[in-house]
Amino acid sequence: MNDSALFCSRELPSYPSYIFVERIIFCTSLVVNSVTIYCILFRSPSYVGNYKYFLLYHVIGSSLLDLQISGFLLPVVLVSYLSAYSLGFLNFIPSSILTVIGFASCGCKQVNSS
């Protein structure tokens, strides 16, 4: 029996089209979030009051989370194994540490925006 047929390949695929699409989504959301921040700061009516700072905080938090996920990590989720790996700039960091960073940043954003 052939031993190579029993085991999966340990090479991680790179998915160049996925990386390209994620970069386009990141650039588009960066432009949209920048316009949103401008509108909140300079175009919001005076009766909004302090609520505009809550909106500003929410948009900045969402932008930073998008930067982390789409810009730096580019996670490839392996649903059948409940695992993932990174294709982004931070792919030299072990996936266990990236998982903790990702869950912590999502949790902090969720707790702070509630």
TORFI-430849 format. One line per field, with one value per residue: residue in three letters; x, y, z of N, C-alpha, C, O in turn; residue number from 1. Coordinates in steps of 0.05 Angstrom, whole numbers. Each point is the difference from the previous one (the first is absolute). Layout:
<koldos>
r <- c(ala  ...)
n.px <- c(X  ...)
n.py <- c(Y  ...)
n.pz <- c(Z  ...)
ca.px <- c(X  ...)
ca.py <- c(Y  ...)
ca.pz <- c(Z  ...)
c.px <- c(X  ...)
c.py <- c(Y  ...)
c.pz <- c(Z  ...)
o.px <- c(X  ...)
o.py <- c(Y  ...)
o.pz <- c(Z  ...)
k <- c(NUM  ...)
</koldos>
This chain:
<koldos>
r <- c(met  asn  asp  ser  ala  leu  phe  cys  ser  arg  glu  leu  pro  ser  tyr  pro  ser  tyr  ile  phe  val  glu  arg  ile  ile  phe  cys  thr  ser  leu  val  val  asn  ser  val  thr  ile  tyr  cys  ile  leu  phe  arg  ser  pro  ser  tyr  val  gly  asn  tyr  lys  tyr  phe  leu  leu  tyr  his  val  ile  gly  ser  ser  leu  leu  asp  leu  gln  ile  ser  gly  phe  leu  leu  pro  val  val  leu  val  ser  tyr  leu  ser  ala  tyr  ser  leu  gly  phe  leu  asn  phe  ile  pro  ser  ser  ile  leu  thr  val  ile  gly  phe  ala  ser  cys  gly  cys  lys  gln  val  asn  ser  ser)
n.px <- c(17  -30  45  19  -2  38  35  -15  -18  44  -4  25  -42  12  -12  23  -21  12  39  -1  -18  27  28  -17  -2  38  14  -19  14  36  -5  -12  31  25  -15  5  41  11  -15  24  38  1  -8  27  -39  -13  -33  30  14  -16  -41  2  -6  -43  -24  6  -22  -43  -8  2  -34  -35  3  -8  -43  -21  6  -23  -43  -21  2  -20  -43  -33  -32  27  -41  18  -28  15  26  -31  5  40  -6  41  -29  -19  -12  -43  9  19  -37  22  -4  32  41  12  10  41  35  5  16  45  24  2  30  43  11  8  40  36  -2  18)
n.py <- c(-24  20  2  -1  -44  -15  13  23  20  -4  -17  35  -14  7  -33  -14  -36  -38  -19  -23  -41  -33  -15  -31  -43  -24  -15  -38  -39  -13  -18  -43  -31  -7  -25  -44  -17  -9  -38  -37  -8  -16  -44  -11  -20  42  -3  2  41  -8  11  45  16  6  34  40  7  14  43  29  2  24  44  15  4  37  36  2  13  39  25  -5  3  29  13  -34  14  -16  13  -15  35  23  4  12  22  5  32  9  43  -7  1  40  25  -10  -39  -24  7  -23  -42  -11  -2  -37  -38  -3  -10  -43  -26  4  -20  -44  -14  2  -36  -29)
n.pz <- c(0  -27  7  -40  -8  20  -25  36  -35  0  -41  11  -2  -43  -27  -36  -15  20  -13  -38  0  14  -32  -28  13  -2  -39  -15  17  -23  -40  -6  7  -36  -34  6  -7  -42  -20  9  -22  -42  -2  33  -5  -5  -30  -33  -9  41  -13  -4  41  11  -15  20  39  -3  -8  34  29  -13  7  41  11  -13  26  38  0  -4  36  40  12  -8  28  13  -12  37  -32  -39  -10  -21  -44  18  -39  15  -15  40  6  12  -44  6  -4  38  -23  17  -17  -37  10  17  -29  -24  19  2  -37  -11  21  -14  -38  1  16  -28  -27  30)
ca.px <- c(-17  15  -3  -9  -29  -13  3  -5  24  4  3  -23  -5  2  -24  6  -25  -11  16  -6  -26  2  13  -19  -20  14  4  -26  -10  16  -11  -27  3  12  -22  -19  12  -2  -28  -7  14  -4  -26  -22  -15  6  -17  11  14  21  -4  19  25  -5  2  28  14  -8  12  29  4  -6  22  24  -5  2  29  12  -9  4  26  24  -2  -11  -4  -12  -14  -4  -24  -3  18  -2  26  5  28  2  15  7  27  7  0  23  -9  -15  -29  -12  1  -18  -27  -5  -1  -25  -23  2  -8  -29  -14  2  -17  -27  -6  0  -22  -26)
ca.py <- c(24  25  16  27  1  0  25  24  16  20  26  18  14  29  13  28  15  7  22  23  9  12  26  19  6  17  27  12  7  22  24  4  8  27  18  -1  15  29  9  2  23  26  4  -8  24  6  -13  -27  4  -18  -26  -3  -12  -28  -9  1  -22  -25  -2  -4  -28  -18  3  -14  -29  -6  2  -24  -25  0  11  -14  -28  -15  -27  -20  -17  -28  -5  -28  -6  22  12  20  9  28  5  28  9  -11  -29  -11  -4  -26  3  0  27  16  -6  16  28  4  -1  22  25  -2  2  27  17  -6  10  30  12  -6)
ca.pz <- c(0  -2  24  -6  -3  27  14  -15  -4  21  -13  2  -25  4  -9  -8  -5  26  10  -17  7  27  -2  -12  21  20  -11  -2  27  11  -12  11  28  1  -6  23  22  -8  3  28  13  -11  -13  16  11  28  19  5  26  8  -13  -22  10  0  -28  -8  13  -13  -27  3  8  -23  -19  11  -2  -29  -6  11  -13  -29  -7  11  5  -22  10  -17  20  -8  15  9  22  19  2  -20  -2  -9  -25  -1  8  26  -2  15  28  2  -2  27  9  -17  9  24  -7  -15  18  19  -13  -5  25  11  -15  7  27  1  -16  12)
c.px <- c(18  -4  -9  -30  -15  0  -6  26  1  5  -25  -4  -1  -24  4  -25  -13  15  -7  -27  0  14  -19  -21  12  3  -27  -11  16  -10  -28  2  12  -21  -20  11  -1  -28  -8  12  -10  -28  -24  -14  6  -17  8  15  22  -2  19  27  -3  1  29  16  -7  13  30  6  -5  23  25  -3  2  29  14  -7  7  28  23  -3  -8  -5  -13  -12  -4  -23  -2  18  -1  27  3  30  0  16  11  28  9  1  24  -7  -15  -30  -14  0  -19  -29  -7  -3  -27  -24  0  -9  -30  -15  1  -18  -29  -8  -2  -22  -28  -9)
c.py <- c(25  17  28  2  1  27  24  15  21  27  16  14  30  15  29  16  9  24  26  12  13  27  21  8  18  29  15  8  22  27  7  9  28  21  1  16  30  10  2  24  27  5  -8  25  3  -14  -29  0  -20  -28  -3  -11  -30  -12  0  -23  -27  -3  -5  -29  -20  2  -14  -30  -9  0  -25  -25  1  10  -17  -30  -16  -29  -18  -20  -28  -11  -29  -7  21  12  20  5  27  1  28  6  -12  -30  -13  -5  -26  4  0  29  18  -5  16  29  6  -1  23  27  0  3  28  19  -5  10  30  12  -6  22)
c.pz <- c(0  25  -6  -3  27  13  -19  -3  22  -12  2  -26  5  -9  -9  -7  26  11  -15  8  28  0  -12  21  21  -10  -2  27  12  -11  12  29  3  -6  23  23  -6  4  29  13  -11  -12  17  12  30  20  5  27  4  -14  -23  9  4  -28  -10  13  -13  -28  2  10  -22  -20  10  -1  -29  -9  10  -16  -30  -9  9  1  -25  8  -22  20  -12  17  10  23  23  5  -23  -1  -14  -26  -1  9  26  0  14  29  1  1  27  11  -16  8  25  -6  -14  18  20  -12  -7  25  12  -16  7  27  1  -16  12  19)
o.px <- c(21  -23  -13  -11  -23  -17  5  19  -20  4  -22  18  -6  -5  -9  0  -11  -12  -2  -3  -13  -8  1  -8  -13  -6  -2  -11  -10  -2  -5  -14  -7  -2  -10  -15  -6  -5  -15  -13  -4  -7  -22  13  8  8  -11  -1  17  18  7  13  19  12  9  17  18  9  11  18  15  7  14  19  11  9  17  18  12  10  19  20  12  13  -18  15  -10  4  -8  -4  14  9  -17  15  -19  20  13  17  24  -4  1  15  -16  -10  -21  -19  -13  -17  -22  -18  -13  -18  -21  -15  -13  -21  -19  -13  -16  -22  -17  -8  -19  -21)
o.py <- c(0  6  12  22  7  5  -2  -3  11  20  -10  13  9  22  18  24  22  18  21  24  21  18  23  23  19  18  23  22  15  19  23  18  14  21  21  15  16  22  18  14  19  23  2  19  -18  -5  -13  -19  -4  -16  -23  -13  -15  -21  -19  -12  -17  -22  -15  -12  -19  -20  -13  -14  -21  -17  -11  -16  -19  -8  -4  -14  -21  -18  9  -15  -3  -10  -4  -20  -3  3  2  -8  8  -14  8  -18  -2  -13  -24  -14  -6  20  12  8  18  18  11  13  20  18  10  15  21  14  9  17  19  11  11  23  12  -2)
o.pz <- c(13  7  17  2  1  18  -24  15  9  15  -4  -10  22  9  13  5  1  11  12  3  5  15  9  2  9  15  6  3  16  15  8  9  19  14  6  13  17  11  8  16  16  -4  -8  7  14  23  18  15  -18  1  -8  -16  -4  -4  -13  -14  -4  -7  -16  -10  -3  -12  -16  -6  -5  -16  -14  -6  -10  -20  -15  -5  -6  -10  -14  13  -22  22  22  14  19  23  -18  18  -13  -3  -19  1  5  21  3  14  -17  11  3  13  11  -2  2  11  6  -1  7  12  3  1  11  12  2  4  13  7  -10  12)
k <- c(1  2  3  4  5  6  7  8  9  10  11  12  13  14  15  16  17  18  19  20  21  22  23  24  25  26  27  28  29  30  31  32  33  34  35  36  37  38  39  40  41  42  43  44  45  46  47  48  49  50  51  52  53  54  55  56  57  58  59  60  61  62  63  64  65  66  67  68  69  70  71  72  73  74  75  76  77  78  79  80  81  82  83  84  85  86  87  88  89  90  91  92  93  94  95  96  97  98  99  100  101  102  103  104  105  106  107  108  109  110  111  112  113  114)
</koldos>
